[in-house]
Amino acid sequence: MSQLPPLSLYIHIPWCVRKCPYCDFNSHAQHGELPQQQYVDELLKDLDADLHWVQQRPLHSIFIGGGTPSLFDAAQIKRLLDGVAQRIPFEADIEITMEANPGTIEHDDFAAYRDAGVTRVSMGVQSFAPDKLTILGRIHGGDEAKLAAQTVKQAQFNSFNIDLMHGLPDQSLEQALADIETAAALNPPHLSWYQLTIEPNTLFHSRPPALPDDEALWGIYEQGQQRLAALGYRQYEISAYAKPGYECRHNLNYWEFGDYLGIGCGAHGKITQLAEQKIVRSVKVKHPKGYLAGEHLYQLDEVADEDRPLEYLMNRLRLMTPIARSDFEARTGVSATLLDDGMQQGAKQGLVIVTDSHWELTPKGHMFVNELLSYFC
C-alpha cells in the first residue's frame, strides 16, 4: 500500500418508529422521547477517539444511516455535522447522505435538513403498493411516499435516492414493474432496487411469507433490468442504478475498498494504517443503553494478509466495472499474483475475463459472484 485511500464517515442512528419484519439492521423501536442531544454528544466523543485514524485526510463522504435518522430534528443533525467539520476537514464537493423514511418527516421539512448540511437524501420507500407496504410493516402509504419524494425535489438537494424492493410476498411481475414506473416518474437521480431476502433474527425468518418462486424472481429481475435501462438508469453496482454522474460516492468508496470511520451504535469501520502496512476493522457497541453510557468501542481487529484478497473481492465484485490488478495491490498491499489461480478457475467456468492488466466479470459472472468468490476461500 503506497498511499491512503479516500476516507468516508458512517454515522449510525439506531432508532425507528417500529421494527420492520424483514429488517436485520441494528435498529430499535422508539419508546418515548429520543435522547437526541445526548446521542449527538456521544457520537462526537466516539469520533474524537477515532481521530488518529484520519491521518491528515479530508472526508470524502458522510452517510447518516439507521434506523431512521429523520427521527432526529434538523438542529441536531446540523450540530452533528458542524461537530464533525470542526474535527476533520471536508473535501470541497463532499457528499453527505441522510436516510429518511417517508412516514417520519415530523420535526422539520426536507429543506431544513438541506440547510443543516445534508446534500443527498436516501428514501426508504420499498414499494408504492398499499398491500405490500402493509406486509412489509412500513408506516407510510404509497401516496405519502410520492409526496415525500416531491418535497425532496423541491428542497433541491444535489441528489436523492429511492429504495425499492422486489420479490415481495405474492408479488407479480406487473406489480414489480409498476413500482419501477412509479419511482421513475418522480425522477430520482438514483434508484436502489434489490430483492427481498429472508435474514436470520427477523420476524420473516420465524414466520416466512409466501415469496415468488425462482422462475418468477428471474422474470422480475430480467425485465426490471431492461426497464431501468430504458428509463436511463445505468446499473453500476449489484443493486444500484443511477443517471450519469449521480452514483453514490459513499457506497463506491465502500466497494472500492476505501477507508471509512464508523461511529454510533453497532457502526463498523475499516482503516488502512500506511506506516504499519496494516488494515484494521472496528465495531462499536450495539445497544443504545451502553453507548449512551460512554461505552463506544466494542471490537478492533487486524485484517490478516491472507484474508485481504477475499475481503477486497467481496466488496469490489459488487461493482460492474473491471478490476485493475494495480488497484488491487494499491488497496490491499499484497501481490495480485495471489488471485491468479482463482481467476483462472473462474475463467474456465466463463465467470471472468482475465488479461495482463485486469479482471472483468462476464454477464454470467455477475449472476454467480458467490461461485467465483468460492475459489478464494
C-alpha positions as CSV (number, residue, x, y, z in Angstrom):
1,M,0.0,0.0,0.0
2,S,1.8,3.1,-1.3
3,Q,-0.9,5.7,-0.4
4,L,-4.0,6.0,1.7
5,P,-7.4,5.6,0.0
6,P,-10.2,8.1,0.4
7,L,-11.8,8.4,3.8
8,S,-15.5,8.3,4.5
9,L,-17.6,8.5,7.7
10,Y,-20.6,6.4,8.5
11,I,-22.9,7.6,11.4
12,H,-25.5,5.2,12.8
13,I,-28.7,6.5,14.4
14,P,-30.4,3.3,15.7
15,W,-34.0,4.3,16.4
16,C,-37.0,3.8,14.2
17,V,-40.8,4.1,14.8
18,R,-41.1,0.3,14.8
19,K,-39.0,-2.7,13.6
20,C,-39.9,-3.9,10.1
21,P,-40.3,-7.7,9.9
22,Y,-37.6,-8.1,7.2
23,C,-35.0,-5.9,8.9
24,D,-31.8,-7.3,10.4
25,F,-30.1,-4.0,10.9
26,N,-29.2,-2.7,14.3
27,S,-32.3,-0.8,14.9
28,H,-34.5,-0.3,18.0
29,A,-38.2,0.8,18.1
30,Q,-38.7,4.2,19.6
31,H,-40.2,4.3,23.1
32,G,-40.9,7.9,24.3
33,E,-38.7,10.9,23.5
34,L,-35.4,10.2,21.8
35,P,-32.2,11.3,23.6
36,Q,-31.1,13.4,20.6
37,Q,-28.8,15.8,22.3
38,Q,-27.1,13.2,24.4
39,Y,-26.7,10.8,21.5
40,V,-25.1,13.5,19.3
41,D,-22.7,14.3,22.3
42,E,-21.7,10.6,22.4
43,L,-21.3,10.5,18.6
44,L,-18.8,13.3,18.7
45,K,-16.9,11.7,21.7
46,D,-16.8,8.5,19.7
47,L,-15.3,10.4,16.7
48,D,-12.8,12.1,19.0
49,A,-11.4,8.6,19.9
50,D,-11.0,7.7,16.2
51,L,-9.3,10.9,15.0
52,H,-5.9,9.2,15.0
53,W,-7.2,7.1,12.1
54,V,-7.8,10.2,9.9
55,Q,-4.1,10.5,9.0
56,Q,-4.4,14.0,7.6
57,R,-7.1,13.1,5.1
58,P,-10.2,15.2,4.3
59,L,-13.6,13.5,4.5
60,H,-14.7,12.2,1.1
61,S,-18.3,11.4,2.1
62,I,-20.6,11.0,5.1
63,F,-23.6,8.7,5.3
64,I,-26.1,9.0,8.2
65,G,-27.9,5.7,8.3
66,G,-30.1,3.8,10.7
67,G,-32.7,3.0,12.0
68,T,-34.4,6.2,10.8
69,P,-32.1,9.3,11.0
70,S,-35.0,11.6,10.0
71,L,-36.5,11.0,13.5
72,F,-33.8,13.4,14.7
73,D,-34.6,17.1,14.1
74,A,-32.6,19.2,11.7
75,A,-31.0,21.3,14.5
76,Q,-29.4,18.1,16.0
77,I,-28.2,17.0,12.5
78,K,-26.7,20.4,12.0
79,R,-24.9,20.2,15.4
80,L,-23.6,16.8,14.5
81,L,-22.3,17.8,11.1
82,D,-20.8,21.0,12.4
83,G,-19.1,19.0,15.1
84,V,-17.6,16.6,12.5
85,A,-16.4,19.6,10.4
86,Q,-14.7,21.1,13.4
87,R,-12.7,17.9,13.8
88,I,-12.0,16.7,10.2
89,P,-11.8,18.9,7.1
90,F,-14.3,18.2,4.3
91,E,-13.5,17.8,0.6
92,A,-14.9,20.7,-1.3
93,D,-17.5,18.6,-3.0
94,I,-18.3,16.3,-0.1
95,E,-21.4,14.1,-0.4
96,I,-23.5,14.0,2.8
97,T,-26.3,11.5,2.7
98,M,-29.1,11.0,5.2
99,E,-31.6,8.2,5.2
100,A,-35.2,9.1,5.6
101,N,-38.5,7.3,6.0
102,P,-41.5,8.9,4.2
103,G,-43.5,8.4,7.3
104,T,-41.1,10.1,9.7
105,I,-40.6,13.7,8.5
106,E,-42.1,15.0,11.6
107,H,-39.7,17.6,13.1
108,D,-38.7,19.6,10.0
109,D,-39.2,19.7,6.3
110,F,-36.5,18.5,3.9
111,A,-35.2,22.0,3.3
112,A,-34.2,22.2,7.0
113,Y,-32.0,19.1,6.6
114,R,-30.5,20.6,3.5
115,D,-29.7,23.8,5.4
116,A,-28.2,21.6,8.1
117,G,-25.6,20.4,5.6
118,V,-27.2,17.3,4.1
119,T,-26.6,17.2,0.3
120,R,-28.3,13.9,-0.6
121,V,-31.4,12.0,0.8
122,S,-31.9,8.3,0.6
123,M,-35.6,7.5,1.0
124,G,-36.7,4.0,2.1
125,V,-39.9,3.6,0.0
126,Q,-39.6,-0.2,-0.7
127,S,-42.9,-0.3,-2.6
128,F,-45.8,2.0,-3.6
129,A,-48.4,-0.8,-3.4
130,P,-50.6,-0.5,-0.2
131,D,-50.9,-4.2,0.4
132,K,-47.1,-4.7,0.0
133,L,-46.3,-1.9,2.4
134,T,-48.6,-3.4,5.0
135,I,-46.9,-6.8,4.7
136,L,-43.5,-5.1,5.0
137,G,-44.6,-3.3,8.1
138,R,-43.9,0.1,6.7
139,I,-45.5,3.1,8.4
140,H,-46.2,5.1,5.2
141,G,-48.5,4.7,2.3
142,G,-47.8,5.0,-1.4
143,D,-49.3,8.5,-1.8
144,E,-47.2,9.6,1.3
145,A,-44.1,8.3,-0.4
146,K,-44.8,10.2,-3.6
147,L,-45.4,13.4,-1.6
148,A,-42.2,12.9,0.3
149,A,-40.2,12.4,-2.9
150,Q,-41.8,15.6,-4.4
151,T,-40.8,17.6,-1.4
152,V,-37.2,16.2,-1.6
153,K,-37.1,17.5,-5.2
154,Q,-38.4,20.9,-4.1
155,A,-35.7,21.1,-1.4
156,Q,-33.1,21.0,-4.2
157,F,-30.6,18.5,-2.8
158,N,-27.7,17.6,-5.0
159,S,-29.2,14.2,-5.4
160,F,-31.7,11.8,-3.9
161,N,-32.3,8.1,-3.9
162,I,-35.4,5.9,-3.7
163,D,-35.0,2.4,-2.2
164,L,-37.3,-0.2,-3.8
165,M,-37.6,-3.9,-3.1
166,H,-38.7,-6.6,-5.5
167,G,-39.6,-10.3,-5.0
168,L,-42.1,-9.3,-2.3
169,P,-44.7,-11.7,-0.9
170,D,-47.0,-12.7,-3.7
171,Q,-45.7,-10.0,-5.9
172,S,-46.4,-10.3,-9.6
173,L,-44.2,-9.2,-12.5
174,E,-46.7,-6.4,-13.2
175,Q,-46.6,-5.2,-9.7
176,A,-42.8,-5.1,-9.5
177,L,-42.6,-3.2,-12.8
178,A,-45.3,-0.8,-11.6
179,D,-43.2,0.2,-8.6
180,I,-40.3,1.0,-11.0
181,E,-42.5,3.1,-13.2
182,T,-44.0,5.0,-10.2
183,A,-40.5,5.7,-8.8
184,A,-39.1,6.7,-12.2
185,A,-41.9,9.2,-12.7
186,L,-40.7,11.0,-9.6
187,N,-37.3,11.4,-11.4
188,P,-34.8,10.5,-8.7
189,P,-31.2,10.6,-9.9
190,H,-30.5,7.3,-8.2
191,L,-32.5,4.2,-7.5
192,S,-31.7,1.2,-5.3
193,W,-33.6,-1.9,-6.5
194,Y,-32.9,-5.1,-4.6
195,Q,-34.5,-8.4,-3.9
196,L,-36.2,-9.1,-0.5
197,T,-34.2,-11.7,1.3
198,I,-35.2,-13.5,4.5
199,E,-32.5,-12.9,7.1
200,P,-31.9,-14.6,10.5
201,N,-33.2,-12.9,13.6
202,T,-36.1,-11.3,11.8
203,L,-39.9,-11.8,12.1
204,F,-40.0,-13.0,8.5
205,H,-37.4,-15.7,9.4
206,S,-39.6,-17.1,12.1
207,R,-42.8,-16.6,10.1
208,P,-41.8,-16.8,6.4
209,P,-44.2,-15.2,3.9
210,A,-45.0,-16.7,0.6
211,L,-42.4,-15.4,-1.9
212,P,-42.4,-15.7,-5.7
213,D,-40.7,-18.8,-7.0
214,D,-37.3,-18.8,-8.7
215,E,-38.7,-18.5,-12.2
216,A,-40.9,-15.6,-11.2
217,L,-38.0,-13.9,-9.5
218,W,-35.8,-14.3,-12.6
219,G,-38.5,-12.8,-14.7
220,I,-38.9,-9.8,-12.4
221,Y,-35.2,-9.2,-12.3
222,E,-34.6,-9.6,-16.1
223,Q,-37.5,-7.4,-17.1
224,G,-36.8,-4.9,-14.3
225,Q,-33.2,-4.5,-15.5
226,Q,-34.4,-3.8,-19.0
227,R,-37.0,-1.3,-17.9
228,L,-34.5,0.6,-15.7
229,A,-32.0,0.8,-18.5
230,A,-34.7,2.1,-20.9
231,L,-35.6,4.7,-18.3
232,G,-32.0,6.0,-18.3
233,Y,-30.7,4.3,-15.1
234,R,-27.3,2.7,-15.5
235,Q,-26.5,-0.2,-13.3
236,Y,-23.2,0.4,-11.6
237,E,-23.5,-1.9,-8.7
238,I,-25.4,-5.1,-8.0
239,S,-28.5,-3.3,-6.7
240,A,-27.8,0.4,-7.5
241,Y,-28.8,2.3,-10.6
242,A,-28.1,6.0,-11.4
243,K,-28.4,8.6,-14.0
244,P,-25.0,9.6,-15.4
245,G,-22.9,11.4,-12.7
246,Y,-25.2,10.5,-9.8
247,E,-23.6,7.3,-8.5
248,C,-23.4,7.3,-4.7
249,R,-19.9,8.3,-3.8
250,H,-20.1,6.9,-0.3
251,N,-21.0,3.4,-1.4
252,L,-18.5,3.5,-4.2
253,N,-15.8,4.1,-1.6
254,Y,-17.0,1.0,0.3
255,W,-17.0,-1.2,-2.8
256,E,-13.6,0.1,-4.0
257,F,-12.1,-0.9,-0.6
258,G,-11.7,2.6,0.6
259,D,-11.4,3.6,4.2
260,Y,-14.3,4.7,6.5
261,L,-14.7,5.6,10.1
262,G,-17.9,4.2,11.8
263,I,-19.5,6.0,14.8
264,G,-22.7,5.2,16.6
265,C,-24.4,2.0,17.8
266,G,-23.0,-1.0,16.0
267,A,-21.2,1.0,13.4
268,H,-18.4,-0.7,11.5
269,G,-15.1,1.0,10.3
270,K,-12.3,-0.1,8.1
271,I,-9.0,1.8,8.2
272,T,-5.6,1.5,6.4
273,Q,-2.5,2.1,8.5
274,L,0.0,3.2,5.9
275,A,3.1,3.3,8.1
276,E,2.5,-0.2,9.6
277,Q,1.1,-1.6,6.3
278,K,-2.0,-2.8,8.2
279,I,-5.7,-2.8,7.7
280,V,-7.9,-2.8,10.8
281,R,-11.7,-3.1,11.3
282,S,-13.6,-1.7,14.2
283,V,-17.1,-2.4,15.6
284,K,-18.9,-0.1,18.0
285,V,-21.1,-1.1,21.0
286,K,-24.6,-2.1,19.5
287,H,-27.1,-1.3,22.3
288,P,-28.1,2.4,22.8
289,K,-28.0,1.9,26.6
290,G,-24.3,1.0,26.7
291,Y,-23.4,3.5,24.0
292,L,-25.1,6.4,25.8
293,A,-23.2,5.4,29.0
294,G,-20.0,6.2,27.1
295,E,-19.1,2.7,26.0
296,H,-18.2,3.1,22.3
297,L,-15.6,0.7,21.0
298,Y,-16.6,-3.0,21.1
299,Q,-14.0,-4.7,18.9
300,L,-10.9,-3.9,16.9
301,D,-9.3,-6.5,14.6
302,E,-6.4,-6.5,12.2
303,V,-7.2,-8.0,8.7
304,A,-4.5,-10.7,8.1
305,D,-2.6,-10.5,4.9
306,E,-4.1,-13.8,3.7
307,D,-7.6,-12.5,4.3
308,R,-7.2,-9.3,2.3
309,P,-7.8,-10.8,-1.2
310,L,-11.2,-12.3,-0.3
311,E,-12.2,-9.2,1.7
312,Y,-11.3,-7.0,-1.3
313,L,-13.2,-9.1,-3.8
314,M,-16.3,-9.4,-1.6
315,N,-16.6,-5.6,-1.9
316,R,-15.2,-4.9,-5.3
317,L,-17.1,-7.5,-7.2
318,R,-20.4,-5.7,-6.3
319,L,-19.4,-3.1,-9.0
320,M,-19.9,-3.6,-12.7
321,T,-16.5,-2.2,-13.8
322,P,-13.3,-4.2,-14.5
323,I,-10.8,-4.6,-11.6
324,A,-7.3,-3.4,-12.4
325,R,-4.5,-5.5,-10.9
326,S,-2.8,-2.3,-9.8
327,D,-5.9,-1.2,-7.9
328,F,-6.0,-4.5,-6.0
329,E,-2.4,-4.2,-5.0
330,A,-2.7,-0.5,-4.0
331,R,-5.7,-1.2,-1.7
332,T,-4.6,-4.5,-0.2
333,G,-0.8,-4.2,-0.1
334,V,-0.5,-7.8,-1.3
335,S,0.6,-9.1,-4.7
336,A,-2.1,-9.6,-7.4
337,T,-0.5,-13.0,-8.2
338,L,-2.4,-14.3,-5.2
339,L,-5.6,-14.1,-7.3
340,D,-4.2,-15.8,-10.4
341,D,-5.2,-19.4,-9.7
342,G,-8.7,-18.5,-8.6
343,M,-9.3,-16.1,-11.5
344,Q,-8.1,-18.8,-13.9
345,Q,-10.6,-21.2,-12.4
346,G,-13.3,-18.6,-12.9
347,A,-12.2,-18.0,-16.5
348,K,-12.6,-21.7,-17.2
349,Q,-16.2,-21.5,-15.9
350,G,-17.0,-18.5,-18.0
351,L,-17.3,-16.2,-15.0
352,V,-14.4,-13.8,-15.6
353,I,-12.2,-12.5,-18.4
354,V,-8.5,-12.4,-17.4
355,T,-6.0,-10.0,-19.1
356,D,-2.5,-8.9,-18.1
357,S,-3.8,-5.7,-16.6
358,H,-7.3,-6.5,-15.2
359,W,-10.1,-8.9,-14.4
360,E,-13.6,-8.4,-15.8
361,L,-16.8,-10.3,-14.8
362,T,-18.8,-11.7,-17.6
363,P,-22.6,-11.4,-17.6
364,K,-22.6,-15.0,-16.1
365,G,-20.1,-13.9,-13.6
366,H,-22.3,-11.1,-12.3
367,M,-25.0,-13.6,-11.8
368,F,-22.8,-16.1,-9.9
369,V,-20.4,-13.9,-7.9
370,N,-20.5,-16.3,-4.9
371,E,-19.3,-19.1,-7.1
372,L,-16.3,-17.0,-8.1
373,L,-15.7,-16.0,-4.5
374,S,-15.6,-19.7,-3.5
375,Y,-12.3,-20.1,-5.4
376,F,-10.6,-17.7,-2.9
377,C,-11.9,-19.1,0.3
